[in-house]
Amino acid sequence: MTIKVMLVDDSAVVRQVLTAVFTQATGIEVADVAHDPIMAMEKMKARWPDVIVLDVEMPRMDGITFLKQLMSTRPTPVVICSSLTQKGSDMAMSALAAGAVEVIAKPTGGVKAFLEANGNALVQAVKAAASARMGNVRVAPAAAPQAGASGKPLLVTPSKLSADAVLDAPTGREMFSTTERIVVIGTSTGGTQALEHILTRLPRGCPGIAIVQHMPERFTSSFAERLNRLSVIEVKEAANGDRIIPGRALIAPGGKHMMIKRSGAFYHVDIVDGPPVSRHKPSVDVLFRSAAKFAGRNALGVIMTGMGDDGAKGLKELHDTGAHTIAQDEQSCVVFGMPKEAIKLGAARDVLSLDALPGAISKH
């Protein structure tokens, strides 16, 4: 089936480049373009798209207002394509909270070259959105924007490297055990809403958590700040050396890998550079492998909604070192890609719904 896409962006250059990118892709058709949401709504009366690629800062009506109208009347998969300014990243976080299923970061300059170079990421984002179960997208009220960190655009490499590119595999079943328990979570498409659903339901005394959510730089800072405002636990973008302690969730910064390390009986994170693993940076496989090496049976691994297979092999490594492992079930996923691949490998000890995950994490 051909995916019909509508492009809504006030930049003629962006519309032209995106049209060229999607026209060359197999299985995607640019059904229409619009320079703002008002024009988009008029055109959609005649032909409704399967996916909308949407900017957030536009004249006459902003993208978030348009998105909220869509979600309240006819929920449709939306991919946010936003410039990497702090204002843009905060607005994109609000858009994800309002129901967008994916976000692509574009720089403030050199947009044409950037979009052309990253055409594969755009195509994959649209295909992931088209497969989304919109009934599982949880819409939450947006919070007020806060200041965040700086960063560079997310660049995508066509090669697919394993976690071997960053750290060695575990040597075998870890025998050590401590009283310190940690949780590692990996997710992608649909994960922003799913993580909000989980973290806002955890008590202050829950185990320390390390999270990889596929997201570009700068966006992870705004995302962590939003979740911190909504949760009783502390949520922050991870910094090198941060301790994993009860009542705290650390979110891997976009554009960097996050690894679990152990010092005595305690755990902290290392934030490192390196090539994309499973085409992602941060990579869930890197997080899970490091937890397998340094936490083993002291860890709980959870793989959630997302397209592709990042994290599936890492969860199997966790499973094989004695960790308790969980995959989110198909019925509650927005995209049942990553959990499906993990289940196929025999990596998941349990398969649970999104609603059951907060209780499982607290119990651990």
C-alpha positions in Angstrom: 0.0 0.0 0.0 1.3 3.4 -0.9 1.6 5.9 2.0 0.0 9.3 1.1 1.9 12.1 2.8 0.9 15.8 3.2 3.7 18.3 3.8 2.9 21.3 5.9 5.7 23.8 6.2 5.9 27.6 5.5 9.3 27.2 3.8 9.1 26.6 0.0 12.6 25.1 0.1 11.7 22.5 2.7 8.5 21.6 0.8 10.5 21.2 -2.4 13.3 19.1 -0.8 10.9 16.9 1.1 8.8 16.3 -2.0 11.9 15.2 -3.9 13.0 12.9 -1.0 9.6 11.2 -0.7 9.0 10.9 -4.4 12.2 8.9 -4.8 11.2 6.5 -1.9 9.4 3.3 -2.5 5.8 3.1 -1.2 5.4 6.8 -0.5 3.4 9.4 -2.4 3.3 13.1 -1.7 -0.4 13.7 -1.8 -0.3 17.4 -1.3 1.6 20.3 0.3 0.6 23.4 2.2 2.4 26.5 3.5 0.3 26.6 6.7 -2.3 24.6 8.6 -5.2 26.7 7.4 -4.4 25.8 3.8 -3.8 22.1 4.9 -7.2 21.9 6.4 -8.9 23.1 3.2 -7.0 20.6 1.1 -7.6 17.7 3.4 -11.4 18.1 2.9 -10.9 16.6 -0.6 -8.2 14.1 0.2 -7.1 12.9 3.7 -3.5 11.9 4.0 -2.1 8.8 5.8 0.7 10.8 7.4 1.3 14.5 7.9 4.9 16.0 8.0 4.4 19.1 10.1 6.5 22.1 11.1 5.7 23.8 14.4 6.3 27.5 13.7 4.1 28.8 10.9 2.0 31.8 10.1 -1.8 32.0 10.7 -1.8 28.9 12.9 1.0 27.1 14.7 1.6 23.4 14.2 0.6 22.5 17.8 -2.8 24.1 17.5 -3.4 22.2 14.2 -2.2 19.0 15.8 -4.6 19.3 18.7 -7.5 19.9 16.4 -6.5 16.7 14.4 -6.2 14.6 17.5 -9.6 15.7 18.8 -11.5 15.2 15.5 -9.7 12.7 13.3 -6.4 11.3 14.8 -3.8 11.1 12.1 -0.1 10.1 12.3 2.0 13.2 12.4 5.8 13.5 12.1 7.2 16.8 13.5 10.0 18.3 11.4 11.3 21.2 13.6 14.3 23.4 13.5 16.9 23.0 16.2 16.3 26.2 18.2 15.4 26.0 21.9 11.9 27.4 21.1 11.5 24.9 18.4 12.5 21.9 20.6 10.1 23.0 23.4 7.3 23.3 20.9 8.2 19.9 19.4 8.0 18.4 22.9 4.6 19.9 23.3 3.6 18.5 19.9 4.7 15.0 21.0 2.7 15.3 24.2 -0.3 16.4 22.0 -0.1 13.2 19.9 2.7 13.4 17.3 4.4 10.0 16.8 7.8 11.0 15.6 10.2 14.0 15.5 12.9 14.9 13.0 15.3 17.7 13.8 16.4 20.1 11.1 19.1 22.8 11.6 18.4 26.5 11.4 20.9 26.8 8.5 21.8 24.6 5.6 18.4 23.0 5.7 18.4 21.9 2.0 21.7 20.0 2.3 20.7 18.5 5.7 17.3 17.1 4.4 18.9 15.7 1.3 21.6 14.0 3.3 19.2 12.6 5.8 16.5 11.4 3.4 16.6 7.8 4.7 15.8 9.0 8.2 12.8 11.0 6.9 11.5 8.1 4.9 11.8 5.7 7.9 10.1 8.2 10.2 7.1 8.4 7.8 6.9 4.6 7.4 7.0 4.2 11.2 4.2 6.8 11.5 2.1 5.1 8.9 2.2 1.9 10.9 1.3 3.6 14.2 -1.7 2.4 16.1 -3.3 5.9 16.7 -5.6 4.4 19.3 -2.6 3.8 21.5 -1.2 7.3 21.3 -1.8 8.9 24.7 -2.4 12.6 24.5 -1.3 14.7 27.5 -1.6 18.4 28.3 1.5 20.4 27.3 3.6 22.0 30.0 5.2 25.4 29.9 8.6 25.5 28.1 11.8 25.7 30.0 15.4 26.4 28.9 17.5 23.5 27.7 20.9 22.4 26.4 22.5 23.2 23.1 23.4 20.6 20.4 23.9 19.7 16.8 21.5 18.2 14.3 21.0 14.4 14.3 22.9 12.8 11.4 22.0 9.4 10.2 24.5 6.8 8.8 23.3 4.1 6.4 25.6 1.5 7.9 24.2 -0.7 10.7 26.8 -1.4 13.4 26.3 -3.6 16.4 27.1 -2.7 20.0 30.6 -4.2 19.4 31.5 -0.8 18.0 31.2 0.8 21.4 31.9 -2.0 24.0 32.7 -5.7 24.3 30.0 -8.3 24.8 29.4 -9.8 28.3 31.6 -12.8 29.0 28.9 -14.9 30.5 26.3 -15.1 33.2 27.2 -12.5 35.8 27.5 -14.0 39.3 27.7 -10.9 41.5 24.6 -9.6 43.3 24.1 -6.5 45.3 21.1 -4.9 47.1 21.1 -2.1 44.6 18.6 -2.7 41.8 18.4 -0.7 38.6 16.0 -0.5 35.6 17.0 0.1 32.0 14.4 1.1 29.4 14.6 1.4 25.6 12.0 2.8 23.3 11.5 4.7 20.1 8.4 5.7 18.1 5.5 6.2 20.5 7.9 6.2 23.4 7.5 9.8 24.5 3.9 9.3 25.5 4.5 5.8 26.8 7.4 7.0 29.1 5.2 9.8 30.4 2.5 7.3 31.2 5.0 5.2 33.2 7.2 7.8 34.9 4.2 9.8 36.2 2.9 6.7 37.9 6.1 5.7 39.8 6.5 6.4 43.5 9.5 8.3 44.9 11.1 5.1 46.2 11.1 3.3 42.8 14.4 1.8 41.6 16.8 4.0 39.7 16.2 4.1 36.0 18.3 4.7 32.9 16.4 5.3 29.6 17.2 5.5 25.9 14.5 7.2 23.9 15.5 7.7 20.2 15.5 11.5 20.0 17.9 14.1 18.6 20.1 16.4 20.6 18.4 19.3 22.4 15.1 17.6 22.3 16.1 15.2 25.1 16.8 18.1 27.5 13.3 19.6 26.9 11.8 16.1 27.1 13.5 15.4 30.5 12.4 18.7 31.9 8.8 18.2 30.9 8.7 14.7 32.6 10.4 16.1 35.7 7.7 18.7 36.1 5.0 16.0 35.7 6.5 13.3 37.9 7.1 12.9 41.6 10.4 11.2 40.9 13.4 13.2 39.6 13.8 13.0 35.8 16.8 14.5 34.2 18.9 14.4 31.0 21.9 12.3 32.0 25.3 13.8 32.5 28.5 11.8 32.7 29.0 10.2 36.1 25.4 10.6 37.2 24.5 8.1 39.9 21.5 5.8 39.3 19.7 6.0 42.6 16.1 5.2 43.8 13.6 7.8 42.7 15.6 9.1 39.8 15.3 8.5 36.0 18.2 9.4 33.7 17.4 10.0 30.0 20.3 9.5 27.5 21.2 12.8 25.8 20.5 12.9 22.1 23.6 12.3 19.9 25.5 10.3 22.6 25.5 6.8 23.9 24.8 6.0 27.6 26.3 3.1 29.4 25.8 1.6 32.8 29.0 1.3 35.0 29.4 -0.1 38.5 31.6 1.3 41.3 31.5 -1.0 44.3 27.9 -1.8 44.9 26.6 1.4 43.2 25.8 2.3 39.6 26.4 5.3 37.5 26.3 6.3 33.8 29.0 7.0 31.3 28.0 9.3 28.4 30.2 8.6 25.5 30.5 9.4 21.8 30.9 6.8 19.1 29.3 5.6 15.9 25.5 5.0 15.7 24.6 1.5 16.8 21.7 -0.2 15.1 21.5 3.1 13.2 20.9 5.1 16.4 22.8 7.3 18.9 21.8 6.9 21.6 21.3 3.2 21.1 19.2 0.8 23.2 21.6 -2.1 22.4 24.5 -0.1 24.0 22.5 0.6 27.1 21.3 -2.9 27.5 24.7 -4.5 26.8 26.4 -2.3 29.4 23.7 -3.3 31.9 24.3 -6.9 31.1 28.1 -6.5 31.7 27.9 -4.4 34.9 24.6 -5.2 36.5 23.4 -8.6 35.3 20.8 -10.1 37.5 20.6 -6.8 39.5 18.9 -5.2 36.4 15.4 -5.1 35.0 15.4 -4.6 31.2 12.3 -3.2 29.5 11.9 -2.8 25.7 9.0 -0.7 24.5 7.2 0.6 21.5 9.4 1.5 18.5 10.2 0.7 14.9 13.1 -1.5 14.0 15.2 -3.8 16.2 17.4 -1.6 18.3 17.6 -3.2 21.8 16.5 -6.7 20.9 20.0 -8.2 21.0 20.8 -6.2 24.0 17.8 -7.5 25.9 18.8 -11.0 25.0 22.2 -10.4 26.5 20.5 -9.0 29.6 18.3 -12.1 29.8 21.2 -14.4 29.4 23.1 -12.8 32.3 20.2 -13.4 34.7 18.3 -10.1 34.5 14.5 -10.0 34.5 13.4 -8.8 31.1 10.1 -7.4 29.8 8.7 -6.5 26.4 5.7 -4.3 25.9 2.8 -6.2 24.3 1.5 -5.6 20.8 -1.9 -4.4 21.9 -0.5 -1.4 23.8 2.4 -0.4 21.5 2.1 2.4 19.0 4.6 0.5 16.8 5.2 -3.2 17.7 8.7 -3.4 16.1 11.4 -3.4 18.8 9.4 -5.5 21.3 8.5 -8.0 18.5 12.1 -8.5 17.5 13.1 -9.1 21.2 10.3 -11.6 21.7 11.4 -13.5 18.5 14.9 -13.8 20.0 13.5 -15.2 23.3 14.9 -12.2 25.1 11.7 -11.3 27.0 10.8 -13.2 30.2 7.5 -11.4 30.4 5.3 -9.6 27.9 3.2 -6.9 29.6 0.8 -4.1 28.7 1.8 -0.5 29.1 -0.5 -0.2 32.1 1.2 -3.1 33.8 4.7 -1.7 33.5 4.7 0.9 36.3 3.8 -1.9 38.8 6.5 -4.2 37.4 9.1 -1.5 37.7 8.1 -0.6 41.3 8.1 -4.3 42.3 11.7 -4.7 41.0 
